[in-house]
Amino acid sequence: MPKVEVSLPDRIETEIARLVEQGEFVNRDQAVEELLTMGVSAYDVEEESETTVEEDLFTQTVEDQQDPAMHDEPQDDGYTF
């Protein structure tokens, strides 16, 4: 397993120590490993799904647009003379 050295702010170090003391993790190494894994997992996004979402949004917007000249029946806009 690769070794990594990181500098953490005091508040993060204190929070990790508190979690270990409360029994959430067996030791500091396990806490750091699991917390980093959860953080990385949160950013694990498939590129394919992003493209699909963007295409769907564009397609939906275009499909929602209507050409007024294409209407067969006159629409009453509420104005009369």
Secondary structure, DSSP 8 states (H G I E B T S, - for coil): ---------HHHHHHHHHHHHTTSSSSHHHHHHHHHHHHHHHT---HHHHHHHHHHHHHHHHHH---GGG-SS----S---
